[in-house]
Structures are given as C-alpha cells and as structure tokens.
C-alpha cells in the first residue's frame, strides 16, 4: 500500500520534535495518512474508503484551481526587478531565484 511505501523514506532534511522523528517529507505524508486511516477506521486496517468521494450530492468543481499566467510577457522579475529568462515553460530569475511556470 502507499502508506508502507512512503513511511521510512529517508532524506538529509529531517524534522525532529520531542517524541517524533520524521525521516523525510514522504515519511511525514505516510505517517499522516496512517493517522487519518486509524482515526476514521478505528482499527488501523487499510480498508479506508472516503465516502465523500462517492457521494453524488457533492458538486463537482467547475473553476480552474490554479492561476493562469502568460509567462511569455513577463520581462522583469516581480520580486527583484531584474531581467528574467524563459526556460522549459518557466520564467526564471537568475538574480534572486524566483520561478513561475505557466
């Protein structure tokens, strides 16, 4: 299952809190999914199926959930004002590191 694949992944950037050691971002996501499954299911099994997904009374999203940006017309960085470069469908500022993909 996905939870088992995510939990235990390691990276150099770990998060440590009192009583909690997260090995990586994927590990944290896996732990959170497991926690939600345990809370909703009550028994910790992997039989968790969110019923809201199958509810026909919930309206379907109609609007785009992302901001559409015409990256071809951006000439200066909105953060530092320096000239930007277009690279791989993105606008990149070499001065401050700003990046916006369209």
Secondary structure, 3 states (H helix, E strand, C coil): CHHHHHCCCCCCCCEEECCEEECCHHHHHHHHHHHHHHHHHCCCCCCCCCHHHHCCCCCCCCCCCCCCCCHHHCCECCCCCCECEEECCEEECCCCCCEEEC
